[in-house]
């Protein structure tokens, strides 16, 4: 009977938010007035918006306010241990972020607050990122150029 309780406890411990996905891993959580997550995006997912959304939706599923900071390298993670420390850290390079996500109960949804068009890519960037043309692939900047042509017709 005791082993059933142990199996149930282990199973329930895994419920709730996920710690990782195929192309992302939660590196750290900061306690504070709101929950802040540091997420490392792995090489295969850096230019895939769905990876960022998957992580944000897996982590920000409770509470009044949730923020997710996305990084490419583990060495870019801030050393802060609380949200207050992070906000007061003058040495932290905000430009090391790939993207940020903010979720609020008041808005009833989450959205990207920052998106690095060069490193995270412009093709799948949220519209508020306003990525310059040089960060977009030719298929995005000139869709007709990549559209297939029907040259088998004879008039």
ROMAR-622500 format. One line per field, with one value per residue (C-alpha): x, y, z. Coordinates in steps of 0.5 Angstrom, whole numbers, plus 2048, in hexadecimal, padded with zeros to 3 digits. Layout:
residues N
x = (X, ...)
y = (Y, ...)
z = (Z, ...)
END
This chain:
residues 155
x = (800, 806, 809, 802, 803, 80A, 808, 802, 806, 80C, 806, 803, 80A, 80A, 803, 803, 808, 80D, 815, 817, 815, 818, 81C, 81C, 81D, 81B, 822, 81F, 819, 81A, 815, 812, 80C, 80B, 80E, 814, 817, 81D, 81D, 822, 820, 825, 828, 822, 81D, 820, 81D, 816, 811, 80D, 812, 812, 80A, 80A, 80F, 80B, 805, 808, 80B, 806, 7FF, 7FE, 7FE, 7FD, 803, 808, 80F, 813, 81A, 81D, 824, 829, 82F, 82F, 835, 830, 82B, 82B, 82E, 828, 824, 81E, 81A, 81C, 823, 822, 81F, 824, 82A, 82E, 833, 82E, 82E, 827, 829, 82B, 823, 820, 819, 815, 80E, 809, 802, 7FD, 7F7, 7F4, 7F5, 7F3, 7F9, 800, 804, 80B, 80E, 815, 818, 81F, 81E, 825, 826, 81F, 81D, 818, 814, 810, 811, 80B, 808, 80A, 811, 811, 817, 81B, 81B, 823, 820, 81B, 81C, 81A, 814, 811, 813, 811, 80C, 80B, 812, 812, 80B, 80B, 80A, 806, 80A, 807, 801, 801, 7FD)
y = (800, 805, 804, 806, 80D, 80E, 80D, 812, 817, 817, 817, 81D, 821, 821, 824, 82B, 82F, 82C, 82D, 82C, 82B, 828, 82F, 832, 831, 835, 837, 83B, 83E, 845, 846, 84C, 850, 84D, 846, 847, 841, 841, 83C, 83A, 839, 833, 834, 830, 835, 83C, 83E, 83B, 83F, 839, 837, 83D, 83D, 836, 838, 83E, 83A, 834, 839, 83E, 83B, 83E, 844, 84B, 84D, 849, 84B, 846, 848, 844, 843, 83F, 83E, 83C, 841, 847, 845, 84B, 849, 84C, 848, 84C, 850, 856, 855, 854, 85B, 85E, 85A, 860, 85B, 856, 857, 857, 857, 84F, 84E, 84A, 84C, 84D, 84B, 84E, 84B, 84E, 84C, 853, 853, 84B, 84A, 84A, 84D, 84F, 855, 855, 851, 851, 851, 84F, 849, 847, 848, 84D, 848, 845, 84C, 84E, 855, 859, 857, 85C, 858, 85B, 858, 856, 851, 84E, 848, 84A, 846, 84A, 851, 84F, 849, 849, 848, 841, 83F, 839, 83B, 837, 837, 830, 834, 836, 83B)
z = (800, 802, 7FB, 7F8, 7FC, 7F9, 7F2, 7F3, 7F6, 7F1, 7EB, 7EF, 7EF, 7E8, 7E7, 7E6, 7E2, 7DE, 7DF, 7D8, 7D0, 7CA, 7C9, 7D0, 7D7, 7DD, 7E0, 7E6, 7EA, 7EE, 7F3, 7F4, 7F4, 7ED, 7EA, 7E6, 7E2, 7DE, 7D8, 7D4, 7CD, 7CA, 7C3, 7BF, 7C1, 7C1, 7BB, 7BC, 7C0, 7C2, 7C6, 7CA, 7CA, 7CD, 7D2, 7D5, 7D4, 7D8, 7DE, 7DE, 7E0, 7E7, 7EB, 7EA, 7E6, 7E2, 7DE, 7DA, 7D8, 7D2, 7D1, 7CC, 7D1, 7D8, 7D9, 7D8, 7DD, 7E3, 7EA, 7ED, 7F2, 7F3, 7EE, 7F2, 7F1, 7EA, 7E9, 7ED, 7EA, 7E6, 7E3, 7E0, 7D8, 7D6, 7CF, 7D0, 7D0, 7CA, 7CC, 7D2, 7D3, 7D8, 7DB, 7DF, 7E2, 7E1, 7D9, 7D9, 7D4, 7D3, 7CE, 7CC, 7CF, 7CB, 7C5, 7C2, 7BB, 7B9, 7BE, 7BF, 7B8, 7B4, 7B0, 7B6, 7BA, 7BE, 7BA, 7C0, 7BE, 7B8, 7B5, 7B0, 7A9, 7AA, 7AF, 7AB, 7A5, 79E, 79F, 7A4, 7A1, 79A, 79A, 792, 791, 795, 792, 78D, 786, 781, 77B, 778, 775, 76E, 76B)
END
